[in-house]
Amino acid sequence: MNFGMKIRQRREQLGLSQQQLARMLGMTQARISEIESGTRPHVNLTNLRNLARTLGVSADYLIGTWEDGETPIPSTTVASAVEGSTPTRRRGRPRKVATTTPAGATG
């Protein structure tokens, strides 16, 4: 199954029309049609990421990194996973802990 067919299949599984998907992505319906039909199969990374997020699948699945036999996660599982997720830890250097010196001590 190619890129466009995977997008169409997943869009239909979610009950979305091309127009609805296009609106969600900020694209035109004609562009979605071109991607699905294969007349314009290439998308930039931003559009690929947005397509994957909107359809609830990974970009790897859409571009065929995984085998065709693997199916995407059902939309109900994706929604419940997002709702029940815990906040991510901040990255970066930890802040220094202020140390206090007893009054009158020199150090």
C-alpha positions in Angstrom: 0.0 0.0 0.0 1.4 3.4 -0.9 1.5 6.7 0.9 -1.7 8.1 -0.7 -3.7 4.9 -0.1 -2.7 4.8 3.6 -3.9 8.4 4.0 -7.2 7.6 2.3 -7.8 4.4 4.2 -7.1 6.1 7.6 -9.2 9.2 6.7 -12.1 6.9 5.8 -11.6 4.9 9.0 -12.0 8.2 11.0 -15.1 9.1 8.9 -13.5 12.3 7.5 -14.1 13.7 4.1 -11.3 15.1 2.0 -12.7 18.6 2.7 -12.8 18.0 6.4 -9.2 16.7 6.5 -8.1 19.6 4.3 -9.7 22.1 6.7 -8.0 20.5 9.7 -4.6 20.7 8.0 -5.0 24.1 6.4 -4.7 22.6 2.9 -7.1 22.6 0.0 -9.3 19.6 -0.8 -7.6 19.4 -4.2 -4.2 18.9 -2.6 -5.5 16.1 -0.4 -7.0 14.5 -3.5 -3.7 14.8 -5.4 -1.8 13.2 -2.5 -4.3 10.3 -2.2 -4.4 9.6 -5.9 -0.7 9.7 -6.2 -0.6 12.5 -8.8 1.4 14.6 -6.3 2.8 12.1 -3.8 5.5 14.2 -2.2 4.9 16.3 0.8 7.3 18.3 3.0 8.1 17.2 6.5 5.8 19.7 8.1 2.8 18.5 6.1 3.8 14.8 6.8 4.0 15.5 10.5 0.6 17.3 10.5 -1.0 14.5 8.4 0.3 11.8 10.8 -0.9 13.7 13.9 -4.3 14.5 12.5 -4.8 10.9 11.4 -3.5 9.5 14.6 -0.7 7.4 13.1 3.0 7.7 12.9 4.9 9.3 10.0 6.8 6.0 9.7 3.5 4.2 9.1 2.5 6.7 6.3 5.8 6.5 4.5 6.1 2.8 4.7 8.9 2.3 7.2 6.9 -0.4 8.9 5.6 -3.4 7.0 2.2 -3.0 5.2 0.8 -5.8 7.5 0.9 -3.5 10.5 -2.3 -1.5 11.1 -2.5 1.9 12.8 -3.8 2.3 16.3 -7.6 2.8 16.4 -8.7 6.4 16.9 -10.3 5.6 20.3 -7.0 4.3 21.6 -5.2 7.4 20.3 -7.7 9.8 22.0 -7.6 7.9 25.3 -3.8 7.8 25.3 -3.7 11.6 24.8 -6.2 12.3 27.5 -4.5 10.1 30.1 -1.0 11.2 29.3 1.2 12.6 32.0 3.1 15.9 31.5 6.5 15.5 30.0 9.6 16.3 32.0 11.4 19.5 31.3 14.7 19.1 29.6 17.8 21.1 30.2 20.1 21.9 33.1 18.7 21.5 36.5 18.6 24.7 38.5 21.2 25.2 41.3 19.8 24.7 44.7 20.3 27.8 46.9 22.5 26.9 49.8 22.3 28.9 52.9 25.2 29.5 55.2 24.6 29.9 58.9 24.8 33.5 60.1 28.3 34.5 61.1 30.0 31.6 59.4 32.6 32.3 56.7 33.3 30.0 54.0 
